[in-house]
Amino acid sequence: MLLRTRIAAVGCAAALLLSPVIAGSAQAQAPLAGPLVPAAAPSSQATAAANWIADQWKTNPAVLSNGGLADAIASLSATGLHTDVLAEMNDKLKTQAPTYATSAGAAGKVAIAAIALGEDPTNYGGVDLIQVIQDRLATTPNAGGMFNLPYAVIALVKAGETVPQASIDAFVNAQDSSGAFGYTLGSTFTIDVDSTGVAITALVGMEGSGQGGQAVTDALDAAIAWAQGAQAADGSWPGYSPSNATALVGQGLIAAGVDVSDALAYLHDQQTKTGGAGLPSSHNGTSPNLMATVQGLLLLAGDDLLNVPTQDDSGTSTPPATTDAPTTTTPVTTAPVTSNPATTPVTSTPATTPNKPGALPNTGADGSPLALLVGLGMAGTAATAVLARRRPR
């Protein structure tokens, strides 16, 4: 699947996307259509990664929970594969929504997954996810930091809702002079590659939906420039997990209409190191990691959080596959992903300490940077602008 400006004329696509997703919360009571799926078959690399994730789930559904589960739903939705697994994941996430989706970031993650499945984000597992986001942002405009705010913004844009001006201000004011985003401890600012990637996606959404004006456009330009300058010669971006960081930045650049073929080539290379299935957490690692693969799959499928699932240029979508591709990979033996946050933040430099646990933590809950990490369908009135992708660079 091509990664650049895949949807140039999107009148039909926008109309089709608007059918299962509300243009505003007040219209959310109508039944929603089933999940939109890619019109084109996923690449062999995306298929292999999707198969591996499905294997892990079928062996032990406890390996994915809360934020990580929401990420997996969004990524698998981009491939159109394993609809049986997606249905099971959807059921589980609905049961977890009342206790997990209580913050702006967490509700944003769950809403992104719900919309990708054609579910109603104003009544998902009995939770009005959009209202949760709006209520939390009304009292805490920055949602607790850039580990959370981008997910809340993406969800609001996808649902056709307005991002509060105070949250827009908090977003652009959180940007470092370098163009990157991260966190501040005391008086020290630390660039976080993962959250910068998700921030780019959110900025594209705000710009495409006409929110934030020149301040958002300037912030987006600066973030893209930082990302292009920080990319390594092998196509990756550094982080606790280079595959994870590369996937998140790559998704943001896809949404912005930037060529990410080098980043995709890096993920392909890393995938071969594990035997051609999942992605490793460490650079050139030989063991697949669940969360690196979950978030890497969205880039392998050529998609991003704003636009998942993909459609072709005519806006048509195909029914979900009735038969899943055969799976032959061996289940992962690393610890299950849980909703417990890590105790140290992701930094912009490769780790120099001994290897950390194989399961990457989830994000999407308000809290201090030390307690959070970035784990990871456009709709509404601005769907046409966002789906068309940003200007090519």
C-alpha positions as CSV (number, residue, x, y, z in Angstrom):
1,M,0.0,0.0,0.0
2,L,1.4,3.4,-1.0
3,L,2.1,5.6,2.0
4,R,1.8,9.1,0.5
5,T,-1.3,11.1,0.0
6,R,-3.3,8.0,-0.7
7,I,-6.6,10.0,-0.9
8,A,-6.4,13.0,-3.2
9,A,-10.1,13.3,-4.1
10,V,-12.2,12.4,-1.1
11,G,-15.7,13.7,-1.6
12,C,-17.1,10.2,-1.7
13,A,-14.7,8.9,0.9
14,A,-15.7,11.6,3.3
15,A,-19.4,11.0,2.8
16,L,-18.9,7.2,3.4
17,L,-16.8,7.8,6.5
18,L,-19.4,10.2,7.9
19,S,-22.1,7.5,7.7
20,P,-20.8,5.4,10.6
21,V,-19.4,8.2,12.7
22,I,-21.2,11.1,14.2
23,A,-20.8,14.7,12.9
24,G,-21.6,15.8,16.4
25,S,-22.5,14.3,19.8
26,A,-26.1,15.3,19.5
27,Q,-26.5,13.0,16.4
28,A,-25.0,10.0,18.0
29,Q,-28.1,8.0,18.8
30,A,-28.5,6.5,15.4
31,P,-27.2,2.9,14.9
32,L,-23.7,2.9,13.4
33,A,-22.5,0.8,10.4
34,G,-20.0,-1.9,10.7
35,P,-16.3,-1.3,10.5
36,L,-14.8,0.3,7.4
37,V,-12.0,-1.8,6.0
38,P,-9.3,-1.3,3.4
39,A,-10.2,-1.6,-0.2
40,A,-6.8,-2.9,-1.0
41,A,-5.2,-6.0,0.4
42,P,-2.6,-5.4,3.1
43,S,1.0,-5.9,2.3
44,S,2.7,-9.2,3.1
45,Q,4.5,-7.4,6.0
46,A,1.3,-6.0,7.5
47,T,-0.4,-9.4,7.0
48,A,2.4,-11.2,8.9
49,A,2.3,-8.7,11.7
50,A,-1.5,-8.9,12.0
51,N,-1.3,-12.7,12.0
52,W,1.3,-12.7,14.8
53,I,-0.8,-10.3,16.9
54,A,-3.9,-12.5,16.4
55,D,-1.9,-15.6,17.4
56,Q,-0.9,-13.9,20.7
57,W,-4.5,-13.0,21.4
58,K,-5.9,-16.4,20.6
59,T,-3.3,-18.0,22.8
60,N,-4.0,-15.6,25.7
61,P,-6.4,-12.7,25.5
62,A,-4.9,-11.3,28.7
63,V,-1.9,-10.1,26.8
64,L,-3.8,-7.0,25.7
65,S,-5.8,-4.7,27.9
66,N,-7.1,-1.2,28.1
67,G,-4.8,1.2,26.1
68,G,-2.8,-1.5,24.4
69,L,-6.1,-3.2,23.5
70,A,-7.4,0.0,22.0
71,D,-4.1,0.3,20.0
72,A,-4.5,-3.2,18.7
73,I,-8.0,-2.6,17.5
74,A,-7.0,0.5,15.6
75,S,-4.1,-1.3,14.0
76,L,-5.9,-4.5,13.0
77,S,-8.8,-2.4,11.6
78,A,-6.3,-1.0,9.1
79,T,-5.7,-4.4,7.6
80,G,-9.3,-5.8,7.5
81,L,-7.9,-9.1,8.7
82,H,-8.9,-11.2,11.7
83,T,-12.4,-9.9,12.1
84,D,-13.2,-12.6,14.6
85,V,-10.3,-11.4,16.8
86,L,-11.5,-7.8,16.4
87,A,-15.0,-8.7,17.6
88,E,-13.5,-10.4,20.7
89,M,-11.2,-7.4,21.3
90,N,-14.2,-5.0,20.9
91,D,-16.2,-7.0,23.5
92,K,-13.4,-6.9,26.0
93,L,-12.6,-3.2,25.5
94,K,-16.3,-2.4,26.1
95,T,-16.2,-4.1,29.5
96,Q,-13.0,-2.2,30.4
97,A,-14.2,1.2,29.2
98,P,-16.1,2.2,32.3
99,T,-13.1,1.8,34.5
100,Y,-10.3,2.7,32.1
101,A,-11.7,5.5,30.0
102,T,-12.0,8.0,32.9
103,S,-9.4,10.5,31.7
104,A,-9.2,12.6,28.5
105,G,-6.3,10.6,27.2
106,A,-7.7,7.1,28.0
107,A,-11.1,8.1,26.6
108,G,-9.4,9.4,23.5
109,K,-7.7,6.1,22.9
110,V,-10.8,4.1,23.4
111,A,-12.8,6.5,21.2
112,I,-10.3,6.1,18.3
113,A,-10.7,2.3,18.5
114,A,-14.5,2.5,18.7
115,I,-14.7,4.8,15.7
116,A,-12.4,2.5,13.7
117,L,-14.9,-0.3,14.4
118,G,-17.9,1.8,13.4
119,E,-19.1,1.9,17.0
120,D,-20.8,4.9,18.7
121,P,-18.1,6.7,20.8
122,T,-20.9,8.4,22.8
123,N,-22.2,5.0,24.0
124,Y,-19.4,2.6,24.1
125,G,-19.6,0.0,26.9
126,G,-22.2,2.4,28.4
127,V,-19.7,5.3,28.4
128,D,-20.0,8.6,26.5
129,L,-16.3,8.8,25.6
130,I,-16.7,12.2,23.9
131,Q,-18.4,13.7,26.9
132,V,-15.6,12.3,29.2
133,I,-13.0,14.0,27.0
134,Q,-14.9,17.3,27.0
135,D,-15.5,17.3,30.7
136,R,-11.9,16.5,31.6
137,L,-10.5,19.1,29.2
138,A,-12.8,21.7,30.7
139,T,-11.0,21.3,34.0
140,T,-7.5,20.2,32.8
141,P,-7.0,21.7,29.3
142,N,-3.6,20.0,28.8
143,A,-5.1,16.6,29.8
144,G,-2.1,16.0,32.1
145,G,0.5,16.3,29.4
146,M,1.5,15.3,25.9
147,F,1.3,11.7,26.7
148,N,-2.5,12.2,26.8
149,L,-3.6,15.4,25.0
150,P,-2.9,14.2,21.4
151,Y,-5.2,11.2,21.8
152,A,-8.0,13.4,23.2
153,V,-7.6,15.8,20.3
154,I,-7.6,13.1,17.7
155,A,-10.7,11.6,19.1
156,L,-12.5,14.9,19.1
157,V,-11.5,15.6,15.5
158,K,-12.6,12.2,14.4
159,A,-16.0,12.6,16.0
160,G,-16.5,16.0,14.4
161,E,-16.2,17.9,17.7
162,T,-14.5,21.2,18.5
163,V,-11.2,21.1,20.4
164,P,-11.5,23.6,23.3
165,Q,-9.3,26.7,22.6
166,A,-7.7,26.3,26.0
167,S,-6.5,22.8,25.0
168,I,-5.3,24.1,21.6
169,D,-3.3,26.8,23.5
170,A,-1.9,24.2,25.9
171,F,-1.0,22.0,22.9
172,V,1.0,24.5,21.0
173,N,2.6,26.0,24.1
174,A,3.9,22.5,25.1
175,Q,6.1,22.5,22.0
176,D,9.8,22.9,22.5
177,S,11.7,25.5,20.4
178,S,13.2,22.5,18.5
179,G,9.8,21.6,17.2
180,A,9.5,18.5,19.3
181,F,7.2,17.6,22.2
182,G,8.0,15.9,25.4
183,Y,7.8,16.6,29.1
184,T,9.3,18.9,31.7
185,L,10.7,17.7,35.1
186,G,11.6,20.6,37.3
187,S,13.2,23.0,34.8
188,T,14.5,20.4,32.4
189,F,12.6,19.6,29.2
190,T,13.1,16.2,27.6
191,I,12.2,15.4,24.1
192,D,9.9,12.4,23.7
193,V,9.9,10.9,20.2
194,D,6.8,8.8,20.7
195,S,4.6,11.7,21.9
196,T,5.9,13.9,19.2
197,G,4.8,11.5,16.6
198,V,1.2,11.3,18.0
199,A,1.3,15.1,18.4
200,I,2.0,15.5,14.6
201,T,-1.1,13.4,13.9
202,A,-3.2,15.5,16.2
203,L,-1.9,18.7,14.7
204,V,-2.8,17.5,11.2
205,G,-6.3,16.8,12.5
206,M,-6.7,20.3,13.9
207,E,-5.3,22.0,10.9
208,G,-7.4,19.9,8.5
209,S,-10.6,20.6,10.5
210,G,-9.8,24.4,10.5
211,Q,-9.1,24.6,14.2
212,G,-6.3,26.6,15.8
213,G,-5.4,28.8,12.9
214,Q,-1.9,29.8,12.2
215,A,-0.6,28.7,15.6
216,V,-1.5,25.1,14.8
217,T,0.0,25.3,11.3
218,D,3.2,26.8,12.6
219,A,3.4,24.1,15.3
220,L,2.8,21.4,12.7
221,D,5.5,22.8,10.4
222,A,8.0,22.9,13.2
223,A,7.2,19.4,14.4
224,I,7.5,18.0,10.9
225,A,10.8,19.8,10.4
226,W,12.1,18.4,13.7
227,A,11.0,14.8,12.7
228,Q,12.7,15.0,9.4
229,G,15.9,16.3,10.9
230,A,15.9,13.8,13.8
231,Q,15.5,10.7,11.5
232,A,18.5,8.4,11.5
233,A,20.2,7.3,8.3
234,D,18.5,3.9,8.6
235,G,15.1,5.5,8.6
236,S,14.4,5.1,12.3
237,W,13.8,7.5,15.1
238,P,15.5,6.8,18.5
239,G,13.5,5.8,21.6
240,Y,13.1,3.1,24.2
241,S,11.8,1.0,21.3
242,P,13.0,2.3,17.9
243,S,10.3,0.2,16.1
244,N,7.6,1.8,18.3
245,A,9.0,5.3,18.0
246,T,9.5,5.0,14.2
247,A,5.9,3.7,13.8
248,L,4.4,6.6,15.8
249,V,6.4,9.3,14.0
250,G,5.8,7.6,10.7
251,Q,2.0,7.6,11.3
252,G,2.1,11.3,12.0
253,L,4.1,12.0,8.8
254,I,1.7,9.8,6.7
255,A,-1.2,11.9,8.0
256,A,0.8,15.1,7.0
257,G,1.4,13.7,3.5
258,V,5.1,13.2,4.0
259,D,7.1,10.4,2.3
260,V,7.9,7.8,4.9
261,S,9.3,5.1,2.7
262,D,12.6,5.1,4.7
263,A,10.8,4.6,7.9
264,L,8.8,1.8,6.4
265,A,11.9,0.2,5.1
266,Y,13.4,0.2,8.6
267,L,10.4,-1.6,10.0
268,H,10.6,-4.2,7.2
269,D,14.2,-4.7,8.0
270,Q,13.5,-5.1,11.8
271,Q,10.7,-7.5,11.0
272,T,13.0,-9.8,9.2
273,K,15.3,-9.9,12.3
274,T,12.5,-11.6,14.2
275,G,11.7,-14.1,11.5
276,G,9.3,-12.0,9.5
277,A,6.4,-11.8,11.9
278,G,6.4,-9.3,14.8
279,L,8.6,-6.3,15.4
280,P,11.3,-6.2,18.0
281,S,11.5,-3.7,20.9
282,S,15.2,-3.2,20.6
283,H,17.1,-2.2,17.5
284,N,18.0,-5.4,15.6
285,G,16.3,-7.5,18.3
286,T,15.5,-11.1,17.4
287,S,12.4,-11.5,19.5
288,P,9.1,-9.9,18.6
289,N,7.5,-7.5,21.1
290,L,3.7,-7.2,21.3
291,M,3.3,-3.5,21.7
292,A,6.0,-2.6,19.2
293,T,4.2,-4.8,16.7
294,V,0.7,-3.5,17.7
295,Q,1.8,0.1,17.0
296,G,4.1,-0.8,14.2
297,L,1.3,-2.5,12.3
298,L,-0.5,0.7,11.6
299,L,2.5,2.1,9.8
300,L,3.1,-1.3,8.0
301,A,-0.5,-1.0,6.8
302,G,0.2,2.6,5.5
303,D,-2.3,4.2,7.8
304,D,-2.6,6.6,10.8
305,L,-4.9,7.2,13.7
306,L,-6.8,10.0,12.0
307,N,-7.8,8.0,8.9
308,V,-7.9,4.3,10.0
309,P,-9.3,2.2,8.3
310,T,-8.1,3.1,4.8
311,Q,-10.2,3.3,1.7
312,D,-9.4,3.6,-2.0
313,D,-9.5,6.8,-4.0
314,S,-13.2,6.3,-4.8
315,G,-14.1,6.0,-1.2
316,T,-15.4,2.4,-1.5
317,S,-14.7,-0.1,1.2
318,T,-14.9,-3.9,1.0
319,P,-16.6,-6.3,3.4
320,P,-14.3,-7.8,6.1
321,A,-12.5,-10.9,5.0
322,T,-14.5,-14.0,5.8
323,T,-11.5,-16.2,6.2
324,D,-8.4,-15.1,8.1
325,A,-5.0,-15.8,6.7
326,P,-3.3,-18.9,8.1
327,T,-1.0,-18.3,11.1
328,T,2.0,-20.3,11.9
329,T,4.0,-18.1,14.3
330,T,4.9,-19.0,17.8
331,P,3.1,-17.1,20.6
332,V,5.2,-14.6,22.5
333,T,6.4,-15.5,26.0
334,T,6.9,-12.1,27.4
335,A,4.8,-10.7,30.2
336,P,1.3,-9.6,29.3
337,V,0.6,-5.9,28.5
338,T,-1.3,-4.4,31.4
339,S,-2.8,-1.0,32.1
340,N,-0.1,-0.3,34.8
341,P,2.0,2.7,33.8
342,A,5.8,2.4,33.7
343,T,7.8,4.4,36.2
344,T,10.2,6.0,33.8
345,P,9.5,8.1,30.7
346,V,10.6,7.5,27.1
347,T,13.4,9.7,26.2
348,S,14.7,10.9,22.8
349,T,17.9,8.9,23.1
350,P,18.5,5.2,22.8
351,A,18.6,3.4,26.1
352,T,22.0,2.8,27.6
353,T,20.8,0.8,30.6
354,P,20.1,-2.9,30.6
355,N,17.1,-4.1,28.7
356,K,13.7,-3.2,30.2
357,P,10.7,-5.6,30.3
358,G,9.6,-6.7,26.9
359,A,6.0,-5.4,27.1
360,L,5.8,-1.7,26.4
361,P,3.4,0.3,28.6
362,N,0.2,1.8,27.6
363,T,-0.8,5.4,27.7
364,G,-4.0,7.4,27.7
365,A,-4.5,8.2,31.4
366,D,-3.9,11.6,33.0
367,G,-0.9,11.8,35.3
368,S,2.6,12.9,35.6
369,P,5.2,12.2,32.9
370,L,7.0,9.8,35.2
371,A,3.9,7.6,35.4
372,L,3.1,7.5,31.7
373,L,4.5,6.4,28.4
374,V,3.1,6.7,24.9
375,G,1.7,3.3,24.0
376,L,-0.6,5.0,20.7
377,G,-11.2,6.9,10.3
378,M,-11.6,10.5,10.3
379,A,-15.1,11.6,10.6
380,G,-17.2,14.7,11.3
381,T,-17.6,18.0,9.5
382,A,-13.8,18.1,8.8
383,A,-13.5,14.7,7.3
384,T,-12.8,15.8,3.8
385,A,-10.0,18.2,4.7
386,V,-8.2,15.6,6.9
387,L,-8.7,12.6,4.6
388,A,-7.2,14.5,1.7
389,R,-3.9,14.6,3.7
390,R,-1.8,17.6,4.2
391,R,0.1,19.3,1.4
392,P,2.9,17.0,0.1
393,R,6.4,17.8,1.2
